Structures are given as structure tokens and as C-alpha cells.
Amino acid sequence: MVIGLLTCEVLENEMAHMLAHDPEIGKVTFVESDPAADSIASLKELLGSRLRILKDSAEFLPEPGISVEVLAVMLRVGLHMDKTMLRDGVKEQARILDDKSDVLMLGYGLCGNVLLDIEKQLADLRCPIVMPQNEDGSTIDDCVCLVLGGTDKYLEQVHREAGTWFVTPGWMKHWETLLVKELHCPDIATVRWVFKKADYKRVLMVDTGIGDRAELRAETEKFAETFGFYIEETRGTLNILERAFQQAKGLLNEKRKERGDVEAREIETEARQQDKQFYAEGGNTMSDKIFEELNHAVVVGDIDAAGRLARQGLAENIDPLTITEKGLIPAMAIVSEKYDKKEYYLPQMLLSSEAFYEAFNILKSKMKVESKGRGKVLIGVVEGDVHDIGKNLVRIVLEANGFVCIDMGRDVPIEDYLQKVLEEKPDFLMLSTLMTPTMLSMKRTLEGLVEEGLRDQVKVGVGGGPISWEFCKKIGADFYGDNEKEALKWAESVVGK
């Protein structure tokens, strides 16, 4: 019976090692491609006659008498630079492998949540799907968590140094594709600027024990020197990958018992597409030109122009809150939309954010917002996460509309939230995260509030890329918001307009 293996080029060393050293695998068939070239070369030496190479998976026929056979397809590295391309590529190849396999193993994690619901999207496949998992049964977040030994190991390292960039043998081999193209930067200088803005300091070399360690160290040192990082090392593991293979083989045995050699399949295609709609409020007739130009300055990341236009608006006696609401906030909505549509990437987001703050800080100093009847908000990014653009935007919108915000910053320890809730007695606690692994920090923060007897004293809202209403309810929060406007609407509904 056949395990269909679909994996990424960045795991080529680990996968080749597993396939070559598993005594239960009687035959390995690789579909020939540029991404698979190095793995095929390695396996030729390790497997000899146990390796078969085909130009197309359509040519594949199982070899009689072999208990466990693997049909492998390797996708090129860096597909996750385009979320749609990665998701569609995995789905397409999974469906092709499904026609030839009995169990399907995806050598991927969630990959920045792009594959968060991939099993649901492939629910119509005939084959059961196996993905690498943490010990608690949750899907591994990405290839870094996989070779570290789990999401908890990743979080341990992030807690030690939030500004950590992780490298593995496969990652170092393809770092220019994975880094330069992923960040959509024109050159290394721009990548260095992005790293500095994001406050990265350390490169952690994850040594899996496979391949040339001296070469890995030398490449890591060059990488660290290029970006001004300091280096630390940690030992990697293949335990999670081994568990995934064992699970796949276990499912083969179950299917063998249940239906022998009889195959029955029915393929139905289901695709879902969700569109986010953003809108920008219009300006009044006397100030339209300033609002329009300020909007443009933020969208294109013109920091000097943003500051100049903010001062010009104040000089013309336009209310600073009105400038913020009609010139700045709609601009960031446009930037977010462009980011979602892959028209903007991280460097453009950072430039627009800087332009936004340049103007907002000028306007904020002149704001006279009546806060009576409004609430106090404690807001921050949870422990282990340093991504704060979304959190900052929510804070700015709330402050611009009369709420007093206490910004805890990013990578905030759970105990700091609990202490601040006790001291400040806020009406709201708003927690943000962009990463799946740190969703656990949200849950633990809610549990801490309950344990300390503080839960009934504060309304809790959560938000960020991987968060959903389902997760919000599961951890006992009061609200989930997809953007700053929803957060404001909720806060106003609680305190009353």
C-alpha cells in the first residue's frame, strides 16, 4: 500500500534521511522536478534499487508484494511567499496524489496559517491526511517548530529572545529565496532595514545532525555578519517527523484490515473565498484636499509629507481628531487592503506605518478629546509575539475616539497583564497576536484572570491573524474583532456612546 508524501524543498534533508532509514519502506518513488533534484541525488546513494524516478505521478503503479511504498512529490521552496499559490499548490498536488495513494502525508506545518484549514478543504479526498503534530495533537506551526521538537520549544526560544531568526540546514541552503523574496525587498540593504525595524537581534542555528555541520555553521556566520545578529545554537530533532511517518503507516494497516485491496473514491471540489471590504470616509468640502493628500502620503509611505500635511491641517484650524478620522485611518485601511491583496509587502507596510505615526503624533499633541463616559483600555501583544502593527492601529483609533489606552507593548508576560489589571482596573483588556503558537498565551492570560479573581472586573477582547470567534469563545473572551473599526464599535457598545 502507498503513502503519498507531499513536502517542501526546505525539508529535503530531513525527508531523505527518514525515507532512507525507515526499514518498513520497501520502495520510494520520486516524481522528477527541479525542487526534488537534490533529494533524488541523495537517495540514489542511500536507497539504490529501492528508488524509482518518474516524470509524472500519472505513470505510477504500486509494485506488487511491497507492504509500504512511498510516492513523493516535492514542491519548490518559497511558495508561502504567496499564500494563494501555496494553498492552491498543496491542494492541487494532494488531489493528484490522492488518486494514487492510500494515505496522504503532508510534510508541512500551518505555514503562517495558510494551511490552517487544509484538512477541511481536502475533506472530500479518499485518503486520510497526516500532518506533523505537537505532542498535544495540534498541527505543528512550521518547519522551524518541526525540527525544534514542537511549538513549546519554539516559544521557549522566543521567550529568551523575542527578536530571534531561526535557521535550519534547508533554510540556509535557500535563504535568499526564503528571505529576500519572501519580504519582497529589492536588495539586502532593505532586508537589513526591515530586520532592524522588527528588532531582530539573534540568529538561532538549529542543528538536526543531518548533513555537513561545519558548512551549516559557516553559512550561519555569514548570514549573521550580513545582518548584525549574534549567533546561538540548539540541537534539533526528527521526533515529530518520525511520529508522522508512524501515524501514516498505522493508518495503512487500518485500511488494509478494513478494506484489503478494494479502492473506492469519489472526488468533489469545494473552494471558499473570503473578501475583506474596507471603506474610507469622505472629507468635508473645505478640507478635502488636505485629507486626500495626507491619505496618499501614508499609503505611499512618504513620512516627511505626512508630517507636513498634519501641521498644515492644524494651521488651517482643522480639528486634529477629524484629520485623524478622515485622513489617517482610511489610509491605513487602504494599506491593509493592499497587503491582503499582495500589492504591498512588509517593507511597504512599515513605511506606511512610520508615515502614519509621524502625522498622528503631531495631531495627538493638539487633541482635546472628551474622555468622560468613555473607558480605560489595557492593550498589548501577548507573550512570545513581537508583531504590533495591528495592536497599534487599534490603540490609535480608540484614543482618537476618547478612550484612555494603556499600551503594554509587545511580548508582554502574562503576569504583567494580571498585575496591571489589578492596579489600573481597566474596563477592557485587549490582546493581540499574529502567530498561531502564541494563541496559547491568550488562553493562559484568561486563565490567570480567573485564578486571580479578576475575570469579572474586565471585558476581554482578542484579535489578530489566527484568531476567530470560535477560539474567542473557547478561551472565554468576550469579543473577537477582525479590525480596528470592530474593536471601536464593540468598546462603544459596552460603555455607551
N, C-alpha and C positions, 0 to 999 in steps of 0.2 A: 504494500500500500504506500501511498505517496504523500509526503509533506510538501506543500507548495511554500517556498520561502521567498518572501519579498523584503528586500532590505536596502539600506543606503550605502553608498560608496564609503562614507566616513567610518563604517564599521567593518570594512573589508578584512582587516587583520583578525579581528575577533571572530568573525563568522568563519573565515578559512580555518582558523585554529579549532573551532568547535566541530566543524564538519570532518576535519581530518582525524580528530582524536576520539570521536564517538564510535565505539566498536559495533553498535547496533545498526549503524547506517551502512547498508550494503552497496549503495550506488548513489553518486551525486551527478546530476545533470545540470549544467550551467547554460543559460541562454546567452549566446555571444553578444557582447556590446562593449563600447569603449569604457564605461564605468566598471565592467566586470573583468577587464583585461588583466589587471594585477592579481586579482583573486584567482583567476584561472591559471595564471603562470605559477603561483604559489602551490595551488592544489595539484597541478601536474606532477610536481616533485613529491608531494606528500601522499597522493592517492593512487597514482599510476593508472592501472586499468580500471579502477573504481570510478574514474572521472569520465564523463561523456560531455561533449560540447555540441550544442545545436545552434543553428542560426535563428530559429524561430520556435517558440514553445508549441506552436501548432503541430510541429513534427514529432512531438514527444509521445512515446508509448511506453507504459510501465514495463519493466523487464520481469518476466515470469520467474517465480521462485524466490524473489527478494522480499523480505519481510518489511523492511523500512528503506524507502528510497526518497531522495530529496530532489525536487525540481526547483532551481534557484534563479531568480531574476534580480539583478542589482540596478537600482535607479541612480542617476548621477547625483553627485553631491551638490548641495546648494539649492535644491528645489524649493526649500522652505523660504527662500527669498521672495517667492511669490506664493502666497497662501493658496490661491485658487489652483495654481499649477501643481503644487504638492498634493493637495487633497484629490484633485482630479486624476493626477498621475497614479497615486496609490489605488484609487478606486478602479481605474481602468485596468491596471495590471492585476489587481486582486480578482477581478471578474474573469480575466483570461486564465489565471492560474486555477480558479475555482473549477473550470471545465476539465482540468487535468489532474486534480488533486483530491485527496480525501480529508485532509486537514490543512488549513491555511495559517501560516505563521508570519506575522508582520514584524520585521526587525526594526520597528520604530517605536518611539515614545509618543507623547502627545504633541511634541514639536511646536511649542508655543501655543498649544490648544488648537492648532489647525486640525488635528486628528482626534479632538476631544470626543466626538460622537461618531467616529468612523465605523464602529461596530454596528451602530444603529443604521447608518447609511448603507451598510452592507448586509443588513439583516436578511435580505432575500437570498443570499448565497446558499448553496447546498452545503458547503464546508463550514464546520465550526472554526472560529477565529481565535488564535492565541496571540497575545501581545505580552512583552516583558512587564512584570509586575513587581511592586514593592512587597514586602513581607505581609502587609495588611490586605493585600489583594487589589490595591489601587494600581492603575496603569502608571508605569514609570513616566516621568515628565519628558526626558530627552536622553540623548546618548551619553551626556555627561553624568546624569544621575545613574544611568545603567552601569557604567564602568566604575563609578564610585561605590556602588553597592546599595543604592537606594536614595530616595528623596531626603530621608533623615540625615544621611551622610552629607548630602549637598547643603542642607540647612546648617549643619554644624560648621562647615567651612565658611558659609556666608556670615554666620554669627561672629566668627573670628575676624573676618574682614569683609565688610559688605561690598567693597569695590574690588571683587575678585573676578578675573577672567580665567576660565578653565580651559586647559588644552589636553588633548589625548593624542596618541600616535596618528590616528586617522585625521584628526582635526589639523594637526601641524602639517601634514602632507598637503592639505588642501586649503591652508589658511587664507591665502589671497582670495580665492573664490568665496570662501565662507565668510570672510570679514569685509574685504573691500567691496565686493559686490553686494553682500547682504546689507551693509549700511548705506549702499548706493552713494558712495563717496567718490569723487573724481581722482583722488590721489591719497597717498599715505599721510600727508600733512593734514588733510581734512579728517582722516580717521583718528589721528593723534588729538586733534581738537575735540572731536566727539568724545573720545575717552576721557579727556581732561574735564569736559563739561559734566560727564556722567560720574566723575570722581572715582575712576578705576585706578587701583594702585598696585595690585598683586596679580601675578600670573601663577596659577597652581598647576603644576605638571602632574598629570595622573598617569602613572606608570603601570600598565596592565601586565607587564612581564613578557609581552609578546614583541618580537622584533628587536631592532638594534637600539638598546637603551642609550648608548653613547651618542648616537645620531639624534635621538629624541632630545637629549639634554642640550646638545649643541644648537639645534634648531630653536629650542625654547629660549636659550640665552640670547640668540639673535633677535628673536621676537621681543623679549623683554627690553633689550637695549634700544630697539626701534621706538618703543612707546614709553620708556622710562618707568617700567614696572620692576618691582623686586620679585624674586623667584622663591617659591617653596614647592616641595614635592610631597606627594602622598601616594600610597600604594593602591592600585586599582584591583578590581576583582571581576571574574566572569561568572560569579554565582547566579546572578539574575538571568543571564543568558542561558546558563545550564538548566535552570528551573523551567524556563520557557520551552526548551527542547524536550525536557522530560514530560512536561504537560502535553505537548503536541504528540509525543509518542504514546502517552497514556490514552489520549483521545483516539488514536489509530487503533489501539487494542479494543477500546469500547466499540468502535464502529465495526471492527472485524467480528466481534461477538454478536452484535445486533443484526447485521445485515450481510455478513460474509462479503462476497464479491458483487452483490447486486447494487447497481447505481440508479438513483432516481434524482433528477434535478429539475427545477423549474426556476427560470430567471425572470425577475421583474425589476425594472429600473425605476427608482424613485429619487428625485432630486429636489432639494429645497434651496430657495434663495431668499435671503432676508436683506432688505434695503433699509438703511437708516436715512431719514429725511431731516434735513436741517433747514431752518429758515432764518433770515436776517430781518430785523425790524427796520422800517424806514425812518429817515430823519425828518426834522421839521424843515420847512422851506428855507428859513434863514441860515440854517447851519448844514444843509445837505452837503455842500462842497467839502467842509472840514471832515464830516463823518465819512464821506466817500474816500477821501484821500488818506485818512487815518486807517480806515479799513484796509485799503490797498497796501499801506506801509507795513502793517502787521502781517498780512498774507504773504508778502514777498520778503519779509524779514529785514526791512530797512529800519534799523534801530535808530539812527540819527533822525530820520524823517518822522518816526513815531513820536519821539520826544519833542521835536519842534512843533508838530501839529497839536500835541496835547497842550503845550504852552500857548499856542496861538488860540486854541479854543477857550482857554481861561482868560486870555487877554480880551477876547470878544464877549466876555461875561456869559459864556455858555455854562450851564450848571455841570460840574465835573461828573456827577452821577449820570446825567443824561449823555455826556460824551462816552462814558464807560459803557452804558447800556446800548447805545446806538452806533458807536464807532469801534469799540474794542471787542465786546462779547460776540457780536455777529462775525467778526473777523476770525476769531478762534474756532467758531463753528465751521467756517469755510475751510480752515486749515485741517480740522479733524476730518471733514468730509474728503478732502484731497488725500489725506493719509489713508483713509479706509479704501479709497479707490486706487491706491498705488500711484497716485500722481505726485505725492510727497512722500519723503522718507525721513529717517531720524535727523539728518543734518538740517533739513528744511523746517522740521518741527521745532528744533532747538532755536534756530534763528528767529522764527515767528514768536516763540515764547519769550525770547530776550526783548524783542521789539514790543511785545505786549507789556512786559513788566516795566520797560523804560517809560512808556506812556502812563501806565497805571500808577506807578509810584509818584509821578508828578501830580496826577489828578487826586490821588488819595490824600495827599497833604492838604488839599483845599476842600475836601468833602466835609460837609456838616450834615451827617445823616442822623436823623432822629431814631434812637435805638429803643425808646420807650415802647413797650408792648412787644418787642422782638425778643429773641432768645440768645442764650450763650451756647456756642458750639465748640466742642473739643474735637479736633480733626487731625488725622495723621495717616501715614503709611505704616502698615503692620511690620512686625519684626521679621527681618530677613529680606525685605524688598526695598530697593532704593529708587524706584520709579515714581516720581511725584508730580508729573505734569498735570495729570487728571485731578489729583488732590488739590493742587494749587489753583486750578481753574474753579473748582467748586468753592474753595475758600474765598476767592476774589468775588465771585457772584454773590455769595452770602453776605460778605462785608459790604458790598456795594448796595445791598438791599436792607441794611440796618441791623444785621446780626453781628454780635461780638464773637470773633473767632480766636481761639487759642490754638495756634498751629504747633503740633508736636514734632513736625518734620517727618523724616523717613527712617525706616529701620528702627522703629520705636519698640523697646522691650515691653512685654505685657504688663509687668509690674509698674512701669512708668504711667501707663494709661490708668491703672487702678488707683495709683496714688493721686493722680491729677483729678480724677473723677471725685475722689474723696475730698480733696482740697477745694476745688473750684465749683463743685456742684453744678455742672453744666446741664442745660436742658437736653442737649444732643451730644452723642458720641458718634462721629462719622469715621469709618475705617475703610481704607483703600488698599488694593493690591493688584498688580498686573500679572502676577505669576501664580500658576497652579500650586506649587509646593507650599507657598506661604498662605494659602487659604486656611491651612491648619492653625496659623496664628490668630486668625479671626475667631475661629471656634474656641480656642483656648482663652482668648480675651473675654468672650461672652461667659465662658465657664468661670473665669476668675471673678467677674462681676457678681455672678450668682453666689459663689463661695464667700465673697466678702460682704454679702448682703446689700450690694449697691445696684443690682439689676433694676429694681422697681423705681429707682431715682432718676433714670436717664433713658431717653429714647435712643436706640442704636440703629444707625443706617450703614449699609455696606455697599461697595461698588468696585468696579474695575473689570478688566477684560474677561477673566474666567468666571466671574460671579453671576449668579442667576437668582430668580425668585425662589426656585426650588432649594438652592443652597441657603439662601437667606432664612427661609422657614425652618430648614433642617437644624441650623445652629441657634435658632431662637432670636434672631434680629427682628427689628420692627419694619425695616424698609430696605428695598433694593432700588437703586437708581442707575440708569444707563448713561446719564449725562448731568451736567450742572443744572440745567433747567428743571429736571425732575427732582433733584435734591432741593432746590429752592422751593418748588411747588409743595413738596412734602413738608418742609420746615414751616412754611407759611400756613399750611393747613392745620398743623399741630398748635401753633401759637395763636393763630387767627390773624387775618390781615388787618 
